[in-house]
Amino acid sequence: MEKKFFGTDGIRGTVGEFPITPDFMLKLGWAAGRVFAGKQQSKIIIGKDTRISGYMFESALEAGLSAAGVNVDLLGPMPTPAVAYLTRTFRAQAGIVISASHNPYQDNGIKFFSGKGLKLDDDIELQIEQMLDQDMSVVGSDAIGKVTRINDAAGRYIEYCKSTVNGSVSLKGLKIVVDAANGATYHVGPAVFRELGAEVIAIGVSPNGMNINKNVGSTSLGSLQQAVMDQQADLGIAFDGDGDRVLMVDHTGCVVDGDELLYIIARHQQLHKALQGGVVGTLMTNLGVEKALEAASIPFIRAKVGDRYVNEQLTSNNWCLGGESSGHIICRHVTTTGDGIVSALQVLKAMFCAEQNLYELKQGVQKYPQIMINVKMKQQLNISNNAAVQQAVAHAENSLADKGRVLLRPSGTEPVIRVMVEGENEQLVSQLAEELAGVVQQAASI
């Protein structure tokens, strides 16, 4: 069966437009409660980011879960990975995050975690969707779920984050700018690094419900780069709105993206004999990272784009480290899901152990020029069956030889083909990308 509401990362959309409406969230809470109920004193944890609509949806979910007879623990604004962690530690049946991640405040969404702190399996999501088709009912008054607010959630998560690096690791002497994107890490992110000894300058820590991700955070790094230079800081750390992604800026003001951070962590773990197996990237991982890992004799495989698919590959290969260019990095030796704070700490640990700065550590990767063009169409094009497109792809691949690659990837939600070309020669890459995008556009118009 195909899912109607759940995508690769939960349910997401514009607030006020179905299904991101209070009535749907009420029914969703009830449906999830019915699926997870049945065990004595079933409990589900709810956390959220700082969007103004989060309060509305929190109340709706809370009411639906209670009506299904499930107890609810409310965390308030907390990073997505904190919800995954606290779901495990509180022995809850599931965790719910109200967030649209890096999107603007006008959007919102719902993510679920299992009792093990992992994304839900497809069959569980299908069960919830099937329950949505049923008429809503309320359990007896003596069985209605109780609601509790967890007041020490932030402190618990801060201590957990600190525990993921060796107790001997100290950030004393480091000046760090932390950009919390006016999102879910605003109160916990700076505290973690301060408590480990760093001097922290915090920006993006004044959420008002409508400024999440606005000109701050990992999707808008200009403010962080400027602050690092103005403060003469050693580095900058930027999270996205829900705290599951991280990008960094070195002391020169240059961005260090998820690909480079993944390499730094992998190389550190390899040198300290802590790397389990290899590294999982995605179809978008820069070819320079693949070459750098190959030179270090670290196995590397690519998954489809999305942390869900990265995690699937890690599980099937029994590996522990994977991630995306966007900064969604999974360190399964210490956590179950992408965690911006934990990933940043792994990079800082590598700096501490190597006695090198971020600029020096990233030198092991020489990124290839990469051009991506989104080709919009009136309707989706089957590129695999189009002779003209496949001929153009073959020409581009022959032109690049073994010094580059070509990727055509349809968008899962709209009629867009993403054309990506990368290779050693920037001029050739740009030329081939434009030519290929033109062929795709022409094929789509026929």
N, C-alpha and C positions, 0 to 999 in steps of 0.2 A: 504493500500500500504506500502511496505517496503522501507525504506530510503536507498539510494545508497551511500551517502557521509557523512551525519550527524550521529555521534555516540552519546554516552551519554554526551559528553562534546565537542560538535562542530565537526570540521573537523581537523584531525591531521595526520602528516606523515613526511617523509624525504624530505627535500628541494630538488627540481629538479626532484622528482619522482611524477607522477600523483597521486592525484590531487594538490599536493603542488608545483605548477608551476605558473609562471607569467600569462600565457594565461588563465589558469583556474580561477585565482583570478580576472582577468579583467572581465570574464564572470560572476563570482559569484557576484562581485560588481554590475554589471548591473542587474542580476536577482533579487538580494535583493532590488535594487533600484526600479525595476518595481513592486515588491510586496508591498513595503512601500510607493510608490508614489501614487499620486491621491489626496492627500491633498495639499492645498495651501502651498507653501514654505516648502515642506517636508525636513527634515534634519536628517542626520545620523552622529553620532560621531565615530571617529576612534582613538583608542589608541593601544599601542604596548609595548612589553618588549624590552630588549636591544640586541636581536639577530641581527646579521649583515644583515640577509635576510629580516628583518622587513621593511627596507626602500624600498626594491624592491616590496614587497607585498602591502605596504601602497600606493605606486604610482599606482599600478595596480587596487586596489580596488577604489581608488579615481577617476581614469579615468572611470571605469565602472559605478560608482554611478553618476558621472557628466553626462555621456552619457544617463543615464536613467532620467535625469532631477531632481536629488536630490542634495540638498546642503550638503556640507561636512564640519564638524568641526574637525580639527586635534589637538590631544592632545599631540602627541609625546610620549616618554616613560612614561607610567603611569601604576600603578597596575590595574589588572583586576577589583577589586571592585571599584576603582576610576572611571572607565569607566561606571560601572553600576550606580553609584551615579550621575555622571555628565550628563548621559543620561536623568535622571529624572529632574535634576535641570535646564537643558537647554531646557526642553520640546521637546526633539528629538523623532522621531518615533522609532529609534533603536540605539543601540550601537554595535560597532564591536571591538573585541580585537584580535590583531595579536600576538599569543603566543603559545608555546607548554609547558607552565607551568614548571614542574620540569625536563623535558627532556633536553638532551644536545643541543648545539647550532645548530647541523646539522639538527634538526627537527624544524618544525614550524606548526602553525595551526591557525584556525579561530574560535572564539566564538562570539555568538550573544546575545545581551540583548534586551528585549522589552522596550518600552517607560516607563514601570514601574520599570525597573531595574531588571527584572527577566529573566531567561533562556526562550528561545522561546518555544511556544507550538509545539507539533508534527505537527499539521496541517499547521502552518506557515512554518516550515522547509520543509514540503512536497511541499508547494506552490513554495518555492524557487527552489527546485530540479526540479519541473515540468517546471519552467521558464528557467532553464538551458538547456532544450531540444529545446527551441525555437531559431530561428535565431536572432542574436543581431542586434539591430537597434539603431539609435541615434535620440534623440528628435530634434526639430528645434533649430537653433542657438540661438534664443531668449529665449529658455527654458532650455538651458544647465545649470547644477548645478554649483553653485559658491563654492569655497573652501576658508575656513578661518582657521587660526591657533589661538588656544586659548592660549594666553601667560601666563595667570594667573591660569592655571589649577592646578598646584602643590599647590599653596597657598590656593586655594579654598578647595582642598581635605584635606590639613593639618588642616585647621580650622574645617572642618567637623569631622575629626577623634577626635580632641580634644573635640568637643561638645558632643561626645557619652559617656563621663564620667562626673559626677557631677563636677561643677565648684570648689567645695571645695577639690576635690581630687588633692593632690600634690605629685609629685615624688621627691621632694627635699630631698637630703640626700641619694638617691639611686644611686649606680654606676651600669650601665647596659651596657653590650656588645651587640651591635646590628649587626647581620649578614644579609646583604641584598642580598646575593647570586649573587652579580654582576648583579642583575636583576632589575626589574621595581620599586622596593622600594628604590633604592640606594640613591635617592635625597630627598625622603619624609619621609621614615621610621625614620632615626636618628633625623630629625628635629622635628617630633611629640613629641618624648620623651624628647628631650632637652627643647622644649618650655613649657613642663609641669614640668620642674625643675630638671630632672635627669642629672647626669653626664654621658655622653654617649661616649663609645669607639666604633667606627664604623669599621667593617671589611666587605669585600665583597662589597665595594662601588666604585670600579674602573672598570666598564664594558668596554670591548674593542670590543664587538660584538661576541666574540668567547669564553669567559670565564664564561658565565652564568651557574650557578649550578656546576661549576668545582671545586671540593674539598671545597666547601663552601655551605652555605644555609641549609635548613631543610632536604635535602637528604644526607648531608655529614657534620655531626655535630662535627667532631674531632677538626676542627679549632676553633669553638666556645667554646667547652669544655676547650681547652688549654688556650684560651684567658681569659676565666672567672677565671681560676685558676691563671694564670700569673698576671692578673690585680687585683686579690682578689676582684672581683666584687660580687655584691649581686645576680645577675642572668644574664643569656644570653637569647637573643631572636633571633630566626632564621626564616627567610621567605624563600619561594621558589621563583623561577624565576619570576613568575607573581604576587606574593604577596597575593594570596588568601589562603595560608596555613601558619601556624605558629607552631613551636615547641619551647620549652624552656629548659634551663639548670639551675639547682639550684646552690646555692653557693658552693656546694660540688663537682660540675662538673657532676652530674648525670642528665640524660635526663628526662624531663617531657613531655610525649607524648600527643597527642590529646585526648586520653581517659581520662587522668588525668586532663588535662586543662578543659575538658567538665564538669567533676565532680566538680572541684573547682568553676567554674562559676555557675553551678546549685545550689550548696550548698549555695553560697553567696546569690543568688537571693531568695532562699527559706527562709533563715534566715531574709532577709529584705522584705519578703512578696512581692517579685517582680517576682516570677516564675509563668508563665502562663501555667498551666497544668503540663506536664511532659517533658521528654527528649527523643529525637530520636537519636538512634545510628545506627549502621549497623550490618550486619552479622559478621563483623570482630571485633566489639567492644569487648574488653576483658571482660570475665565473672566476673572478680573482680569488674569492674565498675558497672555492673548490680546488683551485690550483695550489693555494697556500697550504690547505689541509693535506693535499696529496703529497706535497713536498715534505711535510712533517710526518708522513706515513700514518695519517689519521683517516680511517674510512669515512666516506661521506655518501649519503643518498639524498634524493629529493622527494618530497611529498607534494601533494596538491596544496595550493595556497589555503591557509587557515590553520590555526593552532590545533584544531580537532584532528586534522589529518597528520600533523607533525606528531601529535601524541600517539596516534594509531601506529605510526611507523616505529616510534620509540618502544611501544609495547611489544609489537611483533618481533622486533630485533633484540629486545631486552637491553636496550641502550638507555642512557640517562640524560643526554644533552641534545637539544634541538631548538630551532627558532626561526624567526622571520626577519626580513630586512627592516620591517616597521618597528622592531624592538620587542616583539613578543617572544620572550626566551623562556624555555622550560628547563629547569634544573631539577630533574626528578630524583637526584640523590638527596635533596633536601625538601622538596615540595612536590605537589601533584599537578600544578597548573602554572601558567605563565604568571610571574610575579615581578613587577618592576623594581620594587625595593630589594628583594632577594637577589635578583639578577645584578643590580648595581653593586650590591655587597660582594658578589663573586668577582666582579671586575676589580673592585677596590682591594680585595684579598690578593688578587694576582699582582697588583701594583705593590702592595706591602711586601709580599714574599720575594718579588723580583727586584725590589728597590729601584723601580723605574716608574716614570710618569706615564700618563695615558698616551701621550704623543709617541713615546718610544715604543710602547707595547703594540700599538697598531701598525707599526712599520713592517710587520711580518706579512701584511696583506697589501698587495698592489691591485686596487680595484680596477676592473675593466670599464671603459666608457659604455654606458647603457642608455639607450634611447627607447622611450615608451610613448606610443601614440594611440589614443583611444579613437577608434573609428565608429561614429554613431550611424545607425541605420534605422529604417522604418520598421524592419522586422529582422529577426535573427537569421544569420546566414550560416549554412552548413559548410564550413570551410574545408572539411575533410573530403567532401565530394565535389569540390569545385576545382576543375582542371587548371584554370588560369591562376588561381591562388596557389595551388600546390606547385605549379611550375615556377612561380615567383619565389616561393619558399626555397625550392631546390637551387635556384640561381643564387639566392642570398647565401645559402649554406655553402655552396661551392666557392663563392667569392671569399668567404671567411675562412674556409678550409677548417683546420683544427684549432684556429685561434679566435673562435667566437661561436655564438649560437643564436638561433632564431626561435621565437616562441609566439604563437598565436593562441590567444585564450579568450573564449567567449565569456561575457559577464553572465553571472547566474541570475540576475534580477532585471536586466534591461537589454535591449538590442544593441549591444556594443561589443566590438571585437578589439581586444587589447593586443596591439602589435608591439613586440619587444625584440630589439636587436642589440647584441653586445659583442665587443671584440677589442682587439688591441689598438686598431686604427680608428680614432674618433671620427675622422672625416668619412671613412668608408662606412662606419656604423650609421652615421646620420643619413648618408645618401641611401643606403639600403633600406633603412626604416621608412624614409619618405616614399621610396619606390613601392615598397610592399604595402604601405598604408593606402597608396593610390590604387593599387590593383584590387585590394579588398573593397575599397569604396566603390570602384567601378563594378565589381562583381555584385555588390549589394544592390546597385541601382538597376540591374538588368531584370 
